[in-house]
């Protein structure tokens, strides 16, 4: 499992041609996938030539090929990082035992739930972003949007392969349902809340790819530790592609912050007067997407998370290198909980707090980006404004804080006080209307919309002025 069969209808390095039944099943799913893509993928650009990278190998030194391609012709495929046969389970109650090549029967239900939940996020984000091309701030950004979209589609293929390969009819049924649910649909929504939120302008897109895709990084990394070897191998390669999605979000927000800072100075604090984005609006957008993304880690106290860890299905971030005790049957973790109308400290069994362990790794990574954006503000001469992350307790819909109300600093408040302050704390309808009003499609190569700074460099060594999308 290393060489990629590029001649196959479905490119793969899993020797698909030697499993005719599986190959036929996946080839039967392909037209259903393409029908979904044409219906719900990027609207209005399916016939355009886009300068995209396509995975052609799993070698770190040269795994992708760049060229113009129409998105429906993209070579979606199945790529797993090969593991040594002697790989062992790295955590939990089966620590040190040989990794599973087939699903242990007693864990079939939990693995199916994990894979389906991860799989559902991939088409959901494509659906959320399908209209953004028509208001792209540059051809460079338009191309990056489409690159993210096609790779989310490939990540769906990665998870669907596991469903078809290891779950029989149940897996095939789940794969079809993945194409039937729709982001934000009242009757058949996507599984996780953040993937039903509207992403109808580019400030949300950048925040989504920074905060929500960053959750994906930590979820995939924890699954790459899995004792179920095919899942671990699949997620390892997905992380290779995911890095670009995070770059798009982090650098995109940095460019918005830079341009907003310049316009703040030039307009005496009123960038909206020239069609710019004020920094308060940037902060509200951070608050909105960061808190929805925190929910994606699940409850702070979770029996499911404890079971996944104990069963060897889902580890911690960089389990092998960051931790000494890989079993964690003993010990606890202190959490802040609400009791008697107050926030108090309480210790819970460590395994039950595994979600919070992963969430804290994520929050530290997000704090790193905030330091970078605040440095950008300093560089641009705006020293009286500092962007920040809200408290993990603020604006939560999952977990132990969901039934209470907090301000952005994490203080317990009343529902009335929360609702009174929502317009200044969270991205709101008036903000969205303004953002949509200033976002006009820019198609001249090298030119940027007024509300965003140019990137530092182009893609794959190309200049910023390169024609990334042929319109």
N, C-alpha and C positions, 0 to 999 in steps of 0.2 A: 504493500500500500504506500507507494511514493510517486510513481510515474503517473501523470495525468493523461487520460485517454481523451485527446482533443477531437478525435474523429467521431466520437459517439454523439448521438442525438442530445444526450445530457452529459456534458463533460464531467469526468469523475476520476478519482484515484482510489476507488473502492472495488475495482474489478467487477463492475456492474454487468459486463457482458457474460460473466460466468454464472450469473443468477438470473436466468431468463424470466422467471416469474416476477421477481422484483423489478427488473427492467421494464417489463410490459406494464406493470402497475404504475410505475412512475411516468412512463410515456403516455399512459392513459390520463394521468393527472395534469400533464403539461398543457394540453389545450384549455383545460378548465382554468389553470393558472393564467395563461395568456389572455383568456376572456376577462378574468378579474383585472389583470394589468391594464388592458385597453379601456376598461370601464372606469377604473379607480386610480390608475397611475397618473403621472403628470398630464394635466389637461391642456391639449392644444399643441403638444410638442412630440407626439409619437412618430411623426414622419421627418423630424429634423435630425441632422447629423450633429452629434454631440461628441466632444473630445473626452472619451471615457477611458478609464483603466479597467481591464478585464483580468480576473485571476486566471493564470495559465499554469501555475506551479505552486508547490508549497515550500519551495526553497527561499529562505530569508533574503538571499542576495539578489533575486530577480524573479519575483513571483507574479508580476503583473505586466501586461502589455497595454500601451496607450495608443489609441487611434480613434478616428471618427467612426461612429456607429449610430444607427437608429436604435432607440431603446428597446422596442419589441424584438429586435434581433440580438440583443445582448445574450452572451453565452453564460446563462446561469448554470451553475454546476454544483457538484458535491465534492468537498475537499476535507479530508481528515488528516491531522498531523500524525505520522506513524509513531507508535510507541514500542519500546522494547517488550518482548514477550514476558520478561521477568518483572514488569511493572507491578508494584504492590499498592494496596490501599493505604493512603497516607494519613488517615485520621479515623476517629470514631471507634466503635466496638469491634470492628474488623481490622483495626490498624495492623499493618504488616503482612496481611494475608494477600494472596494473588488477586490482582484486579479482575473484575468480571468482564468477560467478553460477551456473555449472554446475560439477560436480565434474571436476577434471582426472583423466583416466583413470589416470595413474600413481599417484595418491594415493587412489584409491577405497578400497583396503583399509584404509589407516591412518585415513581419515575414518570409515569404518564402525565400526572398533574404538573410536574416540574417542566417537562418538555412542551406540553401544550401551552402553558402560561407564557413561557419564553417565546414560543413560536408566534403566539397571537400578537405580541408587540411589534413584530416586523412588518406585516401588512398594515397594521394600524397606523404607523407613522407615515407610511406612503399616502394613505388616505387623508391624514390630517394636512399634508403638505401639497396636495395635488394642484391647487390653484396658484401657488406662489410664483411659478415661472412667469406669469403674466404681469407681475409687479416687481420683477427682479431688479436690484439696483445696478447690476452690471452683467456682462456676459460671463465674467469670471465667477461671480456668485451663482448665476443661473446654472453653469456647469457643475459647480460644487453641490448644488441642490440635487441635480439629476444623478450625480455620482452616489450621493447618500441614498437616494431612492432605489437605484438598481442594486446596491449592495444590501439594503434591507430586504429586497426581494430575494437575493441569494441566501441571506441568512434564514429566510423562510424555507428555502429548499433544504438547507442544512438540517433543520429540525424535522421537516417532513420526511426526509430520508430515514431518520431514526424511527418515526412513527410507522412508516411502511415496513421497514426492515424487521422491527422487533415487536410490533403490537398487532399484527394481523388485521382482521376486519375492523377491530376497534380503532386501530391506527389510521386506516383508510377513511373511516367515518369522521374521525377527528380532523384529518387533513381537509376533507371537504367542508367541514364547518368553519375552518380557518378562512375559507374564501367566501363564506356566507355572512359572517358577522361584519359589521361596519362601524367605524369610529363615530361615536356620537349618536348612533341610531337608538331611538327610544325603545324599540322592540328587540333588537339583536345587537347590543353594544359590544365593544371590545371588553375583555375581561378586567383590565386594570384601569382605574379612574383617570390617570394622567393621559391615557391614550384615547380618551373620549373628549378631551378638552379641545376647543378650536385653536388652530394654529394658522390664523388668516392674515398675518403680516410678518415681515422679516425680523422684527425685534423678537417676536415669539419664536420664530424658527431658530435664530441664533441661541436663544435661551434654552429651547428644547434640546438642540444638539449639544449644548454644553452641559445642562443639568440632567435632563432625562436620559440622553444617550450615555452620560457618565454613570448613571445608575446601571445601565446595560453593561458597561465595562466591569463593574464590581460583581454583578450577577454572573456574567460569563466567566470571570476569573474564579469565582467560587465553584462554578460547575466544572471548570477545567481541572479542578482538584478531585473530581468525582471518582469513586471506586468503580463505577460503570464506565469502562474504558472507551467505548464508542462516543459517549456523551462528552467525556473529557477531551478526546481528540478533535471532535467537532468544534467545541467552544474555543479551543486554542487557536484554530485558524480564523474563526470569527473575530477574535480579538485583534488579529493582524489588520483586518479591514476596518474595525471599529475605531482604530486610532485616528483615521482621517476624519471621521464624523466628529470626534471630539475637537480636532483641530479647527474644523469649520466653525463650531460653536464658540470656542474660546477666542480664536482670532477675530471672528465676526463681531463679538461683543466688544473686544478691545478696540476694533476700528470704529464702532459706534461711539464708544466712550471718548476716543481721541477726537473725533469730529465734533461731538457734542461739547467737549471742553473748549475747543477752538471757537465754536459759535457762541458759547457762553461768554467768552471774553470779548468777542467782536460785537456782540449785541447788548452788552451791559446786562447779561443775565437772562436774556429772552430769546433763546434759539428758535422758538416756535415762530417768531416774527419773520424768519427767513426759511421756514420749512424744515427746521432742524428738530432734534429730539432733546428735550430737557432731561437733566440728570435725575430729577425726581421720578420721571417716568421710567428711566432705566432701573432705578431702585425698586419701583413697584413691580416691574417685570421680573426682576430677580426674585423678589418675595413670592410672586405667584408660582413660577416654575420650580423654584427650589423646594417649596413646601409640598407641591404635588409630587415631586420626585422623591421626597423623603418617604411618602406613603408607600412607594413601590417596594420598599424593603420589608414591609409587613409589620406586624405588631411587635412592640418592644419586648413583650413577654409572650412567647409562642411555643406551644407544644409541638406544632408541625416542624418548626425550625430545629428544635431539640431532636426530634426523630430523624430528620434528614441528616443531621450531623452524626448522630449515633449510628445510623445505618450505613454511613459512608457514602451518601449520595451527593451531599453538598457541603463543601468545606468552608474555611475562612479565606480571606484574600491573602494569596501567597502563603498558604498554610505551611508548606515545607520550610520556608526560609525565615518566616517571622515568628514562629512559635516553637517552644520546646516541648510542651505537653500537648500531644496530639489526640489525647483521649478525653480529657476534661470531664471525668466523672465526678470529681470533687470540686469544691470551690464555688464562689458566687460572684455576682457583679452588682454593684450598687446603681440603682436607677432612681430618678426623680419621679414620684407618683403623686397623684392628687388624692388626699384623704381628709375628710372633714372640712372641705373648703380650703385646704392649704396644700402647698407643694412640699412634700417631705421625702427624705431619702429612705430607700428600702432595698435590702439585698435579696436577690432572687438567684436560684440555681443557674450557674454559668451557661449551661447548654440551652436553657430557656431564654437566654438573652443573646443568642447568636445573631439574630437579626440586628440588634443594636450594635454589636461588635462590628458588623459589616457597614452599618450606617455611619459609624464614627470614622471609619477609614474613608468613606466617601466624603464626609463633611470636611475632613482635613484636606482632601484634594481640592474641594471647592474653595476652601479658605486660601489655598495657594493661588488660585486664579484671581480671587479678590485682591490679594496683595499686588498682583501684576497690574490689574486695572487701576488700582489706586496710584501705583507708580506712574502709569500713563497720565493720570490727572496731574500729578506733580510736574511731570515733564512738560505738560501743556500750560502750566502756570495757574491751575485751579487748585488752590491749597485749602480752601474753606469747605470743601465737600469731600466726604469719604463714603464710598459704597461699602455695604456690609451685608452679611448673611443674617437673616432673622433667626430667632431661637428655634430649635427643633420642636418646640411645643406649639408654635404659632401656626394657625390655619391648617390644622391636621384633620384628615378624614378617616384615617386608619390608626389603630393602636390605642394606647392608654390615654392619649390626650384628646381624642376625637370628640368626646362628650362634653368637653369644657372649652372655655374661650380664653385666649391669651393675647397679649399685645406682642409686637415684634421682639421685644426684649425678654419675653417669656414670663411676664407677670400675669397672674390669674386675674381676669376681669369679668364683668357681666356681659351677657349676650347683647344688651342694649348698647354698651360702650363699644363693643366690637363692631356691631353693625353701623354705628354712627361714624366710625373711623375707617371703615373699609375703603372708601374712595381715595384716602391718602396713603393707605397701606398696600393695596393690591391693584394690579392691572384691572381696569374697569371698562365699561362699554364706551364711555366718552373717550378714554385713551385709545381704544381700538378704532373708533371712528376717525380720530385724528391721524393715527398711524396709517390707516388705509388711505386717507386723503392725500398724504404726502408721498405715497409710494407709487411712482410711475415707472414703467418698464424703461430701462436704459439699454440700448442695443448697439451703440457705437463702441467698437473695440477699444479698451483702455479707459473709457469714461466711466465715472462713478456718479451715483445719485448724490445730491447735495448733503444728505443726512449721514453719510458714511465715508470714512477715509479710505484711501486706496490700500491694498495689501502691500506687504513688504516685498513680495516676489510672486511670480506666477507659478503655474503647475507644471511639474515634470521638466523643469528647466526652460519652459517657454516664457516669453515676456508677458507682462500684464496686458499689453496691447494685442495679444494673440486672439484670433477669432475662435473662442472656446465653443461657441454654438453657432452653427451656420443657419441663419434665418433667411 
